[in-house]
Amino acid sequence: MVVKNNLRLLMAQHKMNIQDVSDRTGLSRKSISKLYHEISTQITFDVIEKLCNLFECEIGDLLYLDNETKNDISRK
């Protein structure tokens, strides 16, 4: 299992782009871009809080466990 996010979906539903999210949350464009493209390796509680507040959603609407994706961390 691997943790994935619905940021791309939430942004589309709210008709926002990366710059919009950055401007409204104070988060860097780089951080938003990494989450949007799902290349981020970690997310802090304050980032989760800011995104959930912006999209007026619960944590489970933003993050989810993907059972289909194998996590290669155990091999490292």
Sequence and secondary structure as in RCSB ss.txt:
>XXXX:A:sequence
MVVKNNLRLLMAQHKMNIQDVSDRTGLSRKSISKLYHEISTQITFDVIEKLCNLFECEIGDLLYLDNETKNDISR
K
>XXXX:A:secstr
 EEEE HHHHHHHTT  HHHHHHHH   HHHHHHHHTT  S   HHHHHHHHHHHT  HHHHEEEESSS  GGGG
 
